[in-house]
Amino acid sequence: MARYRDALCRLCRRESEKLFLKGDRCYTDKCAVERRKYAPGQHGQRRRKLSDYALQLREKQKAKETYGLLEKQFKKYFYMAERKKGVTGSNLLQLLERRLDNIVYRLGFAANRRQARQLVLHGHFTVNDRRVNIPSYLVRAGDTIALKESSRKLNVIEENISKIEHRGMPGWLEMDTGNLRGRIRNYPSRDEIELPVQEQLIVELYSK
């Protein structure tokens, strides 16, 4: 399956916002957005007025890049959100937040979502005491996510847990750092999802 293999910092610079794709580096002065606040490429410093379509496209790309999804995957979540009751944009972000790789990242087990996806694929986590190695697995309210007993001495996990204060813990999650176990208190509302995306523009884009 195709994956973006180029420099992650280029994505943040393209959107002129921090997407926190590089973990701890995003919280330091080395962050590319802090050093070069313009888009990559030879024409990056040109100022252009974006059309309505371009604005909608950029919001969609921003959400895709943040969660590390391909177009086909992202569109699938949009149609799922559209079929659910409620506001489509909020439903979409809620579904993306419920992905297991995102939960692993939010709980502090991983420095970024790309690392979280790798840890899940390698089978280091359980959901309700059952091993799950599918990054796109959608957790439910009340589910418990834990690190496998055999994986508890991984240096990368210990290092990430010790730095969780950088990001903080969303209110809809709770973490027991002693037992390396987290729980989904409830599904997040839009106010609880810290994502600089105007989801209504994504809805407008796919509704054309």
Buried (B, 14 or more C-beta within 10 A) or exposed (E): EEEBEEEBBBBBBBBEBBBBBBBBBBBEEEBBBEEEEBBBEEEEEEEEEEEEEEBBBBBBBBBBBBBBBEEEBBBBBBEBBEEEEEBBBBBBBBBBBBBBBBBBBBBBBBBBBBBBBBBBEEEBBBBEEEEBEEBBBBBEEEBBBBBEEEBEEBEBBEEBBEEBEEBEBBEBBBBEEEEBBBBBEEBBEEEBBEBEBBBBBBBBBBEE
